[in-house]
């Protein structure tokens, strides 16, 4: 499927991946964020210079599970955007 089609699946809560990705068990998800705000932890406080516990609003974003099992915010590349090998992960 195209990324345009995949995006709706992401918004519906599905995990997606590309056949063209080399990493094992990689996928992306739509993280709804924290529209009502959430108290930031020590790591976020240190990165932003805000006090730990400050309530901050986080907008929704795409998040990837990487090949090593960690998670990272993800932005689609031109290659990923134009490919048509997206699929829903079981």
PDB file of N, CA, C and O in Angstrom:
ATOM      1  N   UNK A   1       0.837  -1.179   0.000  1.00  0.00           N
ATOM      2  CA  UNK A   1       0.000   0.000   0.000  1.00  0.00           C
ATOM      3  C   UNK A   1       0.881   1.241   0.000  1.00  0.00           C
ATOM      4  O   UNK A   1       2.069   1.168   0.312  1.00  0.00           O
ATOM      5  N   UNK A   2       0.302   2.362  -0.346  1.00  0.00           N
ATOM      6  CA  UNK A   2       1.022   3.634  -0.359  1.00  0.00           C
ATOM      7  C   UNK A   2       1.088   4.201   1.055  1.00  0.00           C
ATOM      8  O   UNK A   2       0.379   3.743   1.951  1.00  0.00           O
ATOM      9  N   UNK A   3       1.950   5.207   1.247  1.00  0.00           N
ATOM     10  CA  UNK A   3       2.033   5.830   2.560  1.00  0.00           C
ATOM     11  C   UNK A   3       0.742   6.566   2.888  1.00  0.00           C
ATOM     12  O   UNK A   3       0.336   6.606   4.049  1.00  0.00           O
ATOM     13  N   UNK A   4       0.094   7.146   1.890  1.00  0.00           N
ATOM     14  CA  UNK A   4      -1.186   7.817   2.131  1.00  0.00           C
ATOM     15  C   UNK A   4      -2.204   6.848   2.715  1.00  0.00           C
ATOM     16  O   UNK A   4      -2.939   7.201   3.637  1.00  0.00           O
ATOM     17  N   UNK A   5      -2.252   5.644   2.190  1.00  0.00           N
ATOM     18  CA  UNK A   5      -3.155   4.621   2.725  1.00  0.00           C
ATOM     19  C   UNK A   5      -2.684   4.170   4.104  1.00  0.00           C
ATOM     20  O   UNK A   5      -3.492   3.978   5.012  1.00  0.00           O
ATOM     21  N   UNK A   6      -1.383   4.006   4.250  1.00  0.00           N
ATOM     22  CA  UNK A   6      -0.809   3.552   5.518  1.00  0.00           C
ATOM     23  C   UNK A   6      -1.104   4.531   6.643  1.00  0.00           C
ATOM     24  O   UNK A   6      -1.338   4.119   7.780  1.00  0.00           O
ATOM     25  N   UNK A   7      -1.094   5.827   6.336  1.00  0.00           N
ATOM     26  CA  UNK A   7      -1.323   6.844   7.348  1.00  0.00           C
ATOM     27  C   UNK A   7      -2.675   6.676   8.028  1.00  0.00           C
ATOM     28  O   UNK A   7      -2.788   6.873   9.238  1.00  0.00           O
ATOM     29  N   UNK A   8      -3.696   6.316   7.267  1.00  0.00           N
ATOM     30  CA  UNK A   8      -5.015   6.108   7.879  1.00  0.00           C
ATOM     31  C   UNK A   8      -4.981   4.904   8.820  1.00  0.00           C
ATOM     32  O   UNK A   8      -5.584   4.946   9.892  1.00  0.00           O
ATOM     33  N   UNK A   9      -4.291   3.841   8.439  1.00  0.00           N
ATOM     34  CA  UNK A   9      -4.145   2.691   9.330  1.00  0.00           C
ATOM     35  C   UNK A   9      -3.441   3.098  10.621  1.00  0.00           C
ATOM     36  O   UNK A   9      -3.821   2.659  11.707  1.00  0.00           O
ATOM     37  N   UNK A  10      -2.415   3.936  10.499  1.00  0.00           N
ATOM     38  CA  UNK A  10      -1.707   4.416  11.689  1.00  0.00           C
ATOM     39  C   UNK A  10      -2.655   5.185  12.601  1.00  0.00           C
ATOM     40  O   UNK A  10      -2.662   4.977  13.814  1.00  0.00           O
ATOM     41  N   UNK A  11      -3.448   6.068  12.021  1.00  0.00           N
ATOM     42  CA  UNK A  11      -4.404   6.850  12.804  1.00  0.00           C
ATOM     43  C   UNK A  11      -5.463   5.964  13.457  1.00  0.00           C
ATOM     44  O   UNK A  11      -6.045   6.331  14.478  1.00  0.00           O
ATOM     45  N   UNK A  12      -5.709   4.798  12.864  1.00  0.00           N
ATOM     46  CA  UNK A  12      -6.668   3.838  13.420  1.00  0.00           C
ATOM     47  C   UNK A  12      -6.041   2.915  14.462  1.00  0.00           C
ATOM     48  O   UNK A  12      -6.706   2.018  14.981  1.00  0.00           O
ATOM     49  N   UNK A  13      -4.752   3.135  14.771  1.00  0.00           N
ATOM     50  CA  UNK A  13      -4.100   2.374  15.827  1.00  0.00           C
ATOM     51  C   UNK A  13      -3.305   1.160  15.391  1.00  0.00           C
ATOM     52  O   UNK A  13      -2.873   0.374  16.234  1.00  0.00           O
ATOM     53  N   UNK A  14      -3.103   0.989  14.101  1.00  0.00           N
ATOM     54  CA  UNK A  14      -2.348  -0.167  13.604  1.00  0.00           C
ATOM     55  C   UNK A  14      -0.843   0.108  13.608  1.00  0.00           C
ATOM     56  O   UNK A  14      -0.409   1.259  13.580  1.00  0.00           O
ATOM     57  N   UNK A  15      -0.061  -0.968  13.643  1.00  0.00           N
ATOM     58  CA  UNK A  15       1.389  -0.908  13.467  1.00  0.00           C
ATOM     59  C   UNK A  15       1.660  -1.139  11.988  1.00  0.00           C
ATOM     60  O   UNK A  15       1.024  -1.992  11.369  1.00  0.00           O
ATOM     61  N   UNK A  16       2.597  -0.388  11.416  1.00  0.00           N
ATOM     62  CA  UNK A  16       2.936  -0.563  10.010  1.00  0.00           C
ATOM     63  C   UNK A  16       4.430  -0.682   9.801  1.00  0.00           C
ATOM     64  O   UNK A  16       5.228  -0.225  10.619  1.00  0.00           O
ATOM     65  N   UNK A  17       4.791  -1.298   8.700  1.00  0.00           N
ATOM     66  CA  UNK A  17       6.192  -1.455   8.319  1.00  0.00           C
ATOM     67  C   UNK A  17       6.279  -1.478   6.803  1.00  0.00           C
ATOM     68  O   UNK A  17       5.270  -1.516   6.099  1.00  0.00           O
ATOM     69  N   UNK A  18       7.511  -1.453   6.322  1.00  0.00           N
ATOM     70  CA  UNK A  18       7.774  -1.569   4.885  1.00  0.00           C
ATOM     71  C   UNK A  18       8.532  -2.844   4.615  1.00  0.00           C
ATOM     72  O   UNK A  18       9.407  -3.236   5.387  1.00  0.00           O
ATOM     73  N   UNK A  19       8.194  -3.489   3.518  1.00  0.00           N
ATOM     74  CA  UNK A  19       8.937  -4.674   3.098  1.00  0.00           C
ATOM     75  C   UNK A  19      10.379  -4.315   2.774  1.00  0.00           C
ATOM     76  O   UNK A  19      11.263  -5.163   2.904  1.00  0.00           O
ATOM     77  N   UNK A  20      10.640  -3.086   2.357  1.00  0.00           N
ATOM     78  CA  UNK A  20      11.975  -2.652   1.970  1.00  0.00           C
ATOM     79  C   UNK A  20      12.909  -2.340   3.118  1.00  0.00           C
ATOM     80  O   UNK A  20      14.096  -2.099   2.899  1.00  0.00           O
ATOM     81  N   UNK A  21      12.396  -2.341   4.344  1.00  0.00           N
ATOM     82  CA  UNK A  21      13.260  -2.085   5.489  1.00  0.00           C
ATOM     83  C   UNK A  21      14.087  -3.322   5.794  1.00  0.00           C
ATOM     84  O   UNK A  21      13.577  -4.442   5.745  1.00  0.00           O
ATOM     85  N   UNK A  22      15.364  -3.126   6.109  1.00  0.00           N
ATOM     86  CA  UNK A  22      16.271  -4.241   6.358  1.00  0.00           C
ATOM     87  C   UNK A  22      16.212  -4.751   7.788  1.00  0.00           C
ATOM     88  O   UNK A  22      16.525  -5.917   8.034  1.00  0.00           O
ATOM     89  N   UNK A  23      15.823  -3.917   8.729  1.00  0.00           N
ATOM     90  CA  UNK A  23      15.821  -4.313  10.131  1.00  0.00           C
ATOM     91  C   UNK A  23      14.704  -5.276  10.465  1.00  0.00           C
ATOM     92  O   UNK A  23      13.622  -5.220   9.880  1.00  0.00           O
ATOM     93  N   UNK A  24      14.969  -6.153  11.400  1.00  0.00           N
ATOM     94  CA  UNK A  24      13.981  -7.133  11.846  1.00  0.00           C
ATOM     95  C   UNK A  24      13.087  -6.509  12.917  1.00  0.00           C
ATOM     96  O   UNK A  24      13.570  -5.794  13.795  1.00  0.00           O
ATOM     97  N   UNK A  25      11.797  -6.778  12.844  1.00  0.00           N
ATOM     98  CA  UNK A  25      10.804  -6.333  13.829  1.00  0.00           C
ATOM     99  C   UNK A  25      10.674  -4.812  13.938  1.00  0.00           C
ATOM    100  O   UNK A  25      10.253  -4.302  14.976  1.00  0.00           O
ATOM    101  N   UNK A  26      11.029  -4.094  12.886  1.00  0.00           N
ATOM    102  CA  UNK A  26      10.841  -2.643  12.878  1.00  0.00           C
ATOM    103  C   UNK A  26       9.391  -2.341  12.506  1.00  0.00           C
ATOM    104  O   UNK A  26       8.793  -3.034  11.683  1.00  0.00           O
ATOM    105  N   UNK A  27       8.836  -1.302  13.122  1.00  0.00           N
ATOM    106  CA  UNK A  27       7.506  -0.840  12.736  1.00  0.00           C
ATOM    107  C   UNK A  27       7.323   0.594  13.212  1.00  0.00           C
ATOM    108  O   UNK A  27       8.110   1.101  14.010  1.00  0.00           O
ATOM    109  N   UNK A  28       6.265   1.246  12.708  1.00  0.00           N
ATOM    110  CA  UNK A  28       5.909   2.579  13.169  1.00  0.00           C
ATOM    111  C   UNK A  28       4.484   2.559  13.712  1.00  0.00           C
ATOM    112  O   UNK A  28       3.655   1.743  13.309  1.00  0.00           O
ATOM    113  N   UNK A  29       4.229   3.468  14.626  1.00  0.00           N
ATOM    114  CA  UNK A  29       2.899   3.634  15.210  1.00  0.00           C
ATOM    115  C   UNK A  29       2.609   5.129  15.337  1.00  0.00           C
ATOM    116  O   UNK A  29       3.517   5.960  15.308  1.00  0.00           O
ATOM    117  N   UNK A  30       1.344   5.443  15.476  1.00  0.00           N
ATOM    118  CA  UNK A  30       0.917   6.818  15.744  1.00  0.00           C
ATOM    119  C   UNK A  30       0.807   6.966  17.256  1.00  0.00           C
ATOM    120  O   UNK A  30      -0.006   6.293  17.890  1.00  0.00           O
ATOM    121  N   UNK A  31       1.610   7.830  17.827  1.00  0.00           N
ATOM    122  CA  UNK A  31       1.555   8.134  19.262  1.00  0.00           C
ATOM    123  C   UNK A  31       0.638   9.341  19.410  1.00  0.00           C
ATOM    124  O   UNK A  31       0.898  10.396  18.833  1.00  0.00           O
ATOM    125  N   UNK A  32      -0.426   9.188  20.177  1.00  0.00           N
ATOM    126  CA  UNK A  32      -1.420  10.256  20.294  1.00  0.00           C
ATOM    127  C   UNK A  32      -0.905  11.489  21.011  1.00  0.00           C
ATOM    128  O   UNK A  32      -1.546  12.539  20.962  1.00  0.00           O
ATOM    129  N   UNK A  33       0.222  11.388  21.666  1.00  0.00           N
ATOM    130  CA  UNK A  33       0.753  12.526  22.398  1.00  0.00           C
ATOM    131  C   UNK A  33      -0.014  12.722  23.704  1.00  0.00           C
ATOM    132  O   UNK A  33      -0.698  11.814  24.178  1.00  0.00           O
ATOM    133  N   UNK A  34       0.105  13.896  24.267  1.00  0.00           N
ATOM    134  CA  UNK A  34      -0.538  14.222  25.545  1.00  0.00           C
ATOM    135  C   UNK A  34      -1.183  15.595  25.413  1.00  0.00           C
ATOM    136  O   UNK A  34      -0.638  16.588  25.894  1.00  0.00           O
ATOM    137  N   UNK A  35      -2.365  15.656  24.751  1.00  0.00           N
ATOM    138  CA  UNK A  35      -2.996  16.952  24.482  1.00  0.00           C
ATOM    139  C   UNK A  35      -3.417  17.712  25.740  1.00  0.00           C
ATOM    140  O   UNK A  35      -3.568  18.933  25.699  1.00  0.00           O
ATOM    141  N   UNK A  36      -3.607  17.009  26.854  1.00  0.00           N
ATOM    142  CA  UNK A  36      -3.963  17.664  28.116  1.00  0.00           C
ATOM    143  C   UNK A  36      -2.740  17.978  28.961  1.00  0.00           C
ATOM    144  O   UNK A  36      -2.848  18.565  30.038  1.00  0.00           O
ATOM    145  N   UNK A  37      -1.583  17.582  28.464  1.00  0.00           N
ATOM    146  CA  UNK A  37      -0.337  17.820  29.179  1.00  0.00           C
ATOM    147  C   UNK A  37       0.030  16.675  30.088  1.00  0.00           C
ATOM    148  O   UNK A  37      -0.826  15.903  30.522  1.00  0.00           O
ATOM    149  N   UNK A  38       1.321  16.573  30.370  1.00  0.00           N
ATOM    150  CA  UNK A  38       1.862  15.544  31.255  1.00  0.00           C
ATOM    151  C   UNK A  38       3.081  16.143  31.956  1.00  0.00           C
ATOM    152  O   UNK A  38       3.822  16.930  31.366  1.00  0.00           O
ATOM    153  N   UNK A  39       3.277  15.771  33.195  1.00  0.00           N
ATOM    154  CA  UNK A  39       4.436  16.264  33.945  1.00  0.00           C
ATOM    155  C   UNK A  39       5.704  15.665  33.344  1.00  0.00           C
ATOM    156  O   UNK A  39       5.797  14.450  33.169  1.00  0.00           O
ATOM    157  N   UNK A  40       6.676  16.512  33.030  1.00  0.00           N
ATOM    158  CA  UNK A  40       7.896  16.020  32.405  1.00  0.00           C
ATOM    159  C   UNK A  40       8.817  15.375  33.439  1.00  0.00           C
ATOM    160  O   UNK A  40       8.858  15.767  34.605  1.00  0.00           O
ATOM    161  N   UNK A  41       9.551  14.372  32.964  1.00  0.00           N
ATOM    162  CA  UNK A  41      10.495  13.663  33.831  1.00  0.00           C
ATOM    163  C   UNK A  41      11.852  14.368  33.842  1.00  0.00           C
ATOM    164  O   UNK A  41      12.036  15.405  33.206  1.00  0.00           O
ATOM    165  N   UNK A  42      12.779  13.788  34.568  1.00  0.00           N
ATOM    166  CA  UNK A  42      14.111  14.388  34.733  1.00  0.00           C
ATOM    167  C   UNK A  42      14.827  14.564  33.392  1.00  0.00           C
ATOM    168  O   UNK A  42      15.418  15.615  33.143  1.00  0.00           O
ATOM    169  N   UNK A  43      14.780  13.543  32.522  1.00  0.00           N
ATOM    170  CA  UNK A  43      15.460  13.633  31.226  1.00  0.00           C
ATOM    171  C   UNK A  43      14.917  14.783  30.389  1.00  0.00           C
ATOM    172  O   UNK A  43      15.683  15.550  29.805  1.00  0.00           O
ATOM    173  N   UNK A  44      13.604  14.901  30.332  1.00  0.00           N
ATOM    174  CA  UNK A  44      12.994  15.970  29.542  1.00  0.00           C
ATOM    175  C   UNK A  44      13.271  17.326  30.171  1.00  0.00           C
ATOM    176  O   UNK A  44      13.494  18.307  29.461  1.00  0.00           O
ATOM    177  N   UNK A  45      13.260  17.387  31.496  1.00  0.00           N
ATOM    178  CA  UNK A  45      13.566  18.639  32.193  1.00  0.00           C
ATOM    179  C   UNK A  45      14.988  19.097  31.871  1.00  0.00           C
ATOM    180  O   UNK A  45      15.215  20.275  31.596  1.00  0.00           O
ATOM    181  N   UNK A  46      15.930  18.180  31.904  1.00  0.00           N
ATOM    182  CA  UNK A  46      17.320  18.533  31.596  1.00  0.00           C
ATOM    183  C   UNK A  46      17.468  18.985  30.147  1.00  0.00           C
ATOM    184  O   UNK A  46      18.226  19.913  29.864  1.00  0.00           O
ATOM    185  N   UNK A  47      16.755  18.341  29.230  1.00  0.00           N
ATOM    186  CA  UNK A  47      16.866  18.691  27.818  1.00  0.00           C
ATOM    187  C   UNK A  47      16.245  20.048  27.510  1.00  0.00           C
ATOM    188  O   UNK A  47      16.744  20.781  26.656  1.00  0.00           O
ATOM    189  N   UNK A  48      15.154  20.388  28.205  1.00  0.00           N
ATOM    190  CA  UNK A  48      14.427  21.621  27.900  1.00  0.00           C
ATOM    191  C   UNK A  48      14.799  22.792  28.794  1.00  0.00           C
ATOM    192  O   UNK A  48      14.526  23.944  28.457  1.00  0.00           O
ATOM    193  N   UNK A  49      15.420  22.503  29.930  1.00  0.00           N
ATOM    194  CA  UNK A  49      15.718  23.561  30.884  1.00  0.00           C
ATOM    195  C   UNK A  49      14.528  23.943  31.746  1.00  0.00           C
ATOM    196  O   UNK A  49      14.594  24.912  32.503  1.00  0.00           O
ATOM    197  N   UNK A  50      13.438  23.190  31.639  1.00  0.00           N
ATOM    198  CA  UNK A  50      12.260  23.409  32.474  1.00  0.00           C
ATOM    199  C   UNK A  50      12.388  22.605  33.751  1.00  0.00           C
ATOM    200  O   UNK A  50      13.175  21.660  33.815  1.00  0.00           O
ATOM    201  N   UNK A  51      11.635  22.964  34.753  1.00  0.00           N
ATOM    202  CA  UNK A  51      11.670  22.233  36.024  1.00  0.00           C
ATOM    203  C   UNK A  51      11.011  20.867  35.868  1.00  0.00           C
ATOM    204  O   UNK A  51       9.983  20.732  35.205  1.00  0.00           O
ATOM    205  N   UNK A  52      11.617  19.858  36.486  1.00  0.00           N
ATOM    206  CA  UNK A  52      11.015  18.527  36.498  1.00  0.00           C
ATOM    207  C   UNK A  52       9.612  18.657  37.098  1.00  0.00           C
ATOM    208  O   UNK A  52       9.422  19.345  38.101  1.00  0.00           O
ATOM    209  N   UNK A  53       8.637  17.994  36.482  1.00  0.00           N
ATOM    210  CA  UNK A  53       7.255  18.065  36.944  1.00  0.00           C
ATOM    211  C   UNK A  53       6.425  19.121  36.241  1.00  0.00           C
ATOM    212  O   UNK A  53       5.203  19.150  36.386  1.00  0.00           O
ATOM    213  N   UNK A  54       7.090  20.005  35.465  1.00  0.00           N
ATOM    214  CA  UNK A  54       6.342  20.995  34.690  1.00  0.00           C
ATOM    215  C   UNK A  54       5.402  20.259  33.741  1.00  0.00           C
ATOM    216  O   UNK A  54       5.813  19.308  33.075  1.00  0.00           O
ATOM    217  N   UNK A  55       4.155  20.689  33.676  1.00  0.00           N
ATOM    218  CA  UNK A  55       3.184  20.046  32.788  1.00  0.00           C
ATOM    219  C   UNK A  55       3.343  20.646  31.397  1.00  0.00           C
ATOM    220  O   UNK A  55       3.238  21.858  31.208  1.00  0.00           O
ATOM    221  N   UNK A  56       3.596  19.775  30.433  1.00  0.00           N
ATOM    222  CA  UNK A  56       3.792  20.188  29.045  1.00  0.00           C
ATOM    223  C   UNK A  56       2.853  19.406  28.133  1.00  0.00           C
ATOM    224  O   UNK A  56       2.589  18.225  28.359  1.00  0.00           O
ATOM    225  N   UNK A  57       2.358  20.076  27.109  1.00  0.00           N
ATOM    226  CA  UNK A  57       1.530  19.434  26.086  1.00  0.00           C
ATOM    227  C   UNK A  57       2.448  18.856  25.017  1.00  0.00           C
ATOM    228  O   UNK A  57       3.350  19.535  24.527  1.00  0.00           O
ATOM    229  N   UNK A  58       2.213  17.609  24.664  1.00  0.00           N
ATOM    230  CA  UNK A  58       2.951  16.959  23.585  1.00  0.00           C
ATOM    231  C   UNK A  58       1.963  16.628  22.484  1.00  0.00           C
ATOM    232  O   UNK A  58       0.966  15.946  22.720  1.00  0.00           O
ATOM    233  N   UNK A  59       2.237  17.109  21.282  1.00  0.00           N
ATOM    234  CA  UNK A  59       1.372  16.823  20.142  1.00  0.00           C
ATOM    235  C   UNK A  59       1.618  15.404  19.648  1.00  0.00           C
ATOM    236  O   UNK A  59       2.631  14.781  19.965  1.00  0.00           O
ATOM    237  N   UNK A  60       0.662  14.910  18.862  1.00  0.00           N
ATOM    238  CA  UNK A  60       0.797  13.545  18.340  1.00  0.00           C
ATOM    239  C   UNK A  60       1.971  13.475  17.363  1.00  0.00           C
ATOM    240  O   UNK A  60       2.357  14.475  16.759  1.00  0.00           O
ATOM    241  N   UNK A  61       2.524  12.276  17.224  1.00  0.00           N
ATOM    242  CA  UNK A  61       3.669  12.071  16.340  1.00  0.00           C
ATOM    243  C   UNK A  61       3.758  10.603  15.958  1.00  0.00           C
ATOM    244  O   UNK A  61       3.086   9.758  16.549  1.00  0.00           O
ATOM    245  N   UNK A  62       4.586  10.306  14.972  1.00  0.00           N
ATOM    246  CA  UNK A  62       4.857   8.929  14.591  1.00  0.00           C
ATOM    247  C   UNK A  62       6.089   8.459  15.346  1.00  0.00           C
ATOM    248  O   UNK A  62       7.041   9.215  15.538  1.00  0.00           O
ATOM    249  N   UNK A  63       6.061   7.212  15.767  1.00  0.00           N
ATOM    250  CA  UNK A  63       7.149   6.642  16.555  1.00  0.00           C
ATOM    251  C   UNK A  63       7.557   5.312  15.915  1.00  0.00           C
ATOM    252  O   UNK A  63       6.707   4.533  15.484  1.00  0.00           O
ATOM    253  N   UNK A  64       8.862   5.067  15.859  1.00  0.00           N
ATOM    254  CA  UNK A  64       9.374   3.831  15.265  1.00  0.00           C
ATOM    255  C   UNK A  64       9.990   2.930  16.320  1.00  0.00           C
ATOM    256  O   UNK A  64      10.688   3.382  17.227  1.00  0.00           O
ATOM    257  N   UNK A  65       9.708   1.626  16.173  1.00  0.00           N
ATOM    258  CA  UNK A  65      10.460   0.613  16.908  1.00  0.00           C
ATOM    259  C   UNK A  65      11.621   0.246  16.001  1.00  0.00           C
ATOM    260  O   UNK A  65      11.408  -0.238  14.889  1.00  0.00           O
ATOM    261  N   UNK A  66      12.829   0.467  16.454  1.00  0.00           N
ATOM    262  CA  UNK A  66      14.019   0.239  15.640  1.00  0.00           C
ATOM    263  C   UNK A  66      14.447  -1.225  15.694  1.00  0.00           C
ATOM    264  O   UNK A  66      13.894  -2.016  16.457  1.00  0.00           O
ATOM    265  N   UNK A  67      15.425  -1.570  14.887  1.00  0.00           N
ATOM    266  CA  UNK A  67      15.908  -2.950  14.810  1.00  0.00           C
ATOM    267  C   UNK A  67      16.469  -3.443  16.139  1.00  0.00           C
ATOM    268  O   UNK A  67      16.444  -4.643  16.411  1.00  0.00           O
ATOM    269  N   UNK A  68      16.982  -2.518  16.981  1.00  0.00           N
ATOM    270  CA  UNK A  68      17.536  -2.947  18.269  1.00  0.00           C
ATOM    271  C   UNK A  68      16.473  -2.969  19.379  1.00  0.00           C
ATOM    272  O   UNK A  68      16.792  -3.229  20.539  1.00  0.00           O
ATOM    273  N   UNK A  69      15.207  -2.694  19.021  1.00  0.00           N
ATOM    274  CA  UNK A  69      14.122  -2.772  19.988  1.00  0.00           C
ATOM    275  C   UNK A  69      13.832  -1.480  20.734  1.00  0.00           C
ATOM    276  O   UNK A  69      12.928  -1.446  21.568  1.00  0.00           O
ATOM    277  N   UNK A  70      14.575  -0.421  20.455  1.00  0.00           N
ATOM    278  CA  UNK A  70      14.302   0.856  21.113  1.00  0.00           C
ATOM    279  C   UNK A  70      13.276   1.645  20.288  1.00  0.00           C
ATOM    280  O   UNK A  70      12.936   1.257  19.170  1.00  0.00           O
ATOM    281  N   UNK A  71      12.799   2.737  20.844  1.00  0.00           N
ATOM    282  CA  UNK A  71      11.800   3.564  20.167  1.00  0.00           C
ATOM    283  C   UNK A  71      12.345   4.971  19.967  1.00  0.00           C
ATOM    284  O   UNK A  71      13.113   5.480  20.783  1.00  0.00           O
ATOM    285  N   UNK A  72      11.929   5.592  18.854  1.00  0.00           N
ATOM    286  CA  UNK A  72      12.387   6.938  18.515  1.00  0.00           C
ATOM    287  C   UNK A  72      11.270   7.655  17.757  1.00  0.00           C
ATOM    288  O   UNK A  72      10.573   7.029  16.957  1.00  0.00           O
ATOM    289  N   UNK A  73      11.087   8.959  17.995  1.00  0.00           N
ATOM    290  CA  UNK A  73      10.170   9.701  17.129  1.00  0.00           C
ATOM    291  C   UNK A  73      10.641   9.550  15.685  1.00  0.00           C
ATOM    292  O   UNK A  73      11.843   9.498  15.425  1.00  0.00           O
ATOM    293  N   UNK A  74       9.703   9.480  14.752  1.00  0.00           N
ATOM    294  CA  UNK A  74      10.057   9.156  13.372  1.00  0.00           C
ATOM    295  C   UNK A  74       9.400  10.135  12.414  1.00  0.00           C
ATOM    296  O   UNK A  74       8.238  10.504  12.586  1.00  0.00           O
ATOM    297  N   UNK A  75      10.156  10.555  11.398  1.00  0.00           N
ATOM    298  CA  UNK A  75       9.652  11.390  10.317  1.00  0.00           C
ATOM    299  C   UNK A  75       9.880  10.644   9.016  1.00  0.00           C
ATOM    300  O   UNK A  75      10.977  10.143   8.767  1.00  0.00           O
ATOM    301  N   UNK A  76       8.863  10.569   8.197  1.00  0.00           N
ATOM    302  CA  UNK A  76       8.946   9.828   6.945  1.00  0.00           C
ATOM    303  C   UNK A  76       9.975  10.462   6.009  1.00  0.00           C
ATOM    304  O   UNK A  76      10.034  11.684   5.870  1.00  0.00           O
ATOM    305  N   UNK A  77      10.782   9.618   5.371  1.00  0.00           N
ATOM    306  CA  UNK A  77      11.755  10.084   4.379  1.00  0.00           C
ATOM    307  C   UNK A  77      11.071  10.142   3.008  1.00  0.00           C
ATOM    308  O   UNK A  77       9.974   9.615   2.827  1.00  0.00           O
ATOM    309  N   UNK A  78      11.727  10.782   2.063  1.00  0.00           N
ATOM    310  CA  UNK A  78      11.171  10.814   0.710  1.00  0.00           C
ATOM    311  C   UNK A  78      11.038   9.417   0.143  1.00  0.00           C
ATOM    312  O   UNK A  78      10.058   9.110  -0.536  1.00  0.00           O
ATOM    313  N   UNK A  79      12.013   8.573   0.414  1.00  0.00           N
ATOM    314  CA  UNK A  79      11.954   7.199  -0.077  1.00  0.00           C
ATOM    315  C   UNK A  79      10.756   6.471   0.506  1.00  0.00           C
ATOM    316  O   UNK A  79       9.971   5.876  -0.231  1.00  0.00           O
ATOM    317  N   UNK A  80      10.608   6.513   1.832  1.00  0.00           N
ATOM    318  CA  UNK A  80       9.489   5.837   2.479  1.00  0.00           C
ATOM    319  C   UNK A  80       8.149   6.411   2.005  1.00  0.00           C
ATOM    320  O   UNK A  80       7.185   5.668   1.821  1.00  0.00           O
ATOM    321  N   UNK A  81       8.092   7.705   1.812  1.00  0.00           N
ATOM    322  CA  UNK A  81       6.867   8.379   1.398  1.00  0.00           C
ATOM    323  C   UNK A  81       6.378   7.892   0.035  1.00  0.00           C
ATOM    324  O   UNK A  81       5.175   7.768  -0.194  1.00  0.00           O
ATOM    325  N   UNK A  82       7.325   7.619  -0.866  1.00  0.00           N
ATOM    326  CA  UNK A  82       6.954   7.274  -2.236  1.00  0.00           C
ATOM    327  C   UNK A  82       6.856   5.778  -2.517  1.00  0.00           C
ATOM    328  O   UNK A  82       6.376   5.383  -3.579  1.00  0.00           O
ATOM    329  N   UNK A  83       7.301   4.949  -1.592  1.00  0.00           N
ATOM    330  CA  UNK A  83       7.220   3.499  -1.807  1.00  0.00           C
ATOM    331  C   UNK A  83       5.790   2.988  -1.615  1.00  0.00           C
ATOM    332  O   UNK A  83       4.964   3.636  -0.973  1.00  0.00           O
ATOM    333  N   UNK A  84       5.522   1.829  -2.177  1.00  0.00           N
ATOM    334  CA  UNK A  84       4.183   1.234  -2.103  1.00  0.00           C
ATOM    335  C   UNK A  84       4.220  -0.161  -1.510  1.00  0.00           C
ATOM    336  O   UNK A  84       3.400  -1.012  -1.853  1.00  0.00           O
ATOM    337  N   UNK A  85       5.183  -0.398  -0.611  1.00  0.00           N
ATOM    338  CA  UNK A  85       5.322  -1.719   0.007  1.00  0.00           C
ATOM    339  C   UNK A  85       4.983  -1.700   1.501  1.00  0.00           C
ATOM    340  O   UNK A  85       5.480  -2.527   2.265  1.00  0.00           O
ATOM    341  N   UNK A  86       4.139  -0.755   1.907  1.00  0.00           N
ATOM    342  CA  UNK A  86       3.721  -0.672   3.311  1.00  0.00           C
ATOM    343  C   UNK A  86       2.741  -1.791   3.615  1.00  0.00           C
ATOM    344  O   UNK A  86       1.946  -2.183   2.761  1.00  0.00           O
ATOM    345  N   UNK A  87       2.803  -2.306   4.848  1.00  0.00           N
ATOM    346  CA  UNK A  87       1.856  -3.346   5.262  1.00  0.00           C
ATOM    347  C   UNK A  87       1.572  -3.214   6.756  1.00  0.00           C
ATOM    348  O   UNK A  87       2.370  -2.665   7.516  1.00  0.00           O
ATOM    349  N   UNK A  88       0.416  -3.733   7.151  1.00  0.00           N
ATOM    350  CA  UNK A  88       0.018  -3.756   8.558  1.00  0.00           C
ATOM    351  C   UNK A  88       0.748  -4.905   9.238  1.00  0.00           C
ATOM    352  O   UNK A  88       0.751  -6.027   8.732  1.00  0.00           O
ATOM    353  N   UNK A  89       1.362  -4.633  10.375  1.00  0.00           N
ATOM    354  CA  UNK A  89       2.078  -5.656  11.145  1.00  0.00           C
ATOM    355  C   UNK A  89       1.071  -6.391  12.017  1.00  0.00           C
ATOM    356  O   UNK A  89       0.247  -5.774  12.693  1.00  0.00           O
ATOM    357  N   UNK A  90       1.148  -7.712  11.992  1.00  0.00           N
ATOM    358  CA  UNK A  90       0.241  -8.532  12.822  1.00  0.00           C
ATOM    359  C   UNK A  90       0.553  -8.382  14.287  1.00  0.00           C
ATOM    360  O   UNK A  90      -0.107  -8.997  15.124  1.00  0.00           O
TER     361      UNK A  90
END
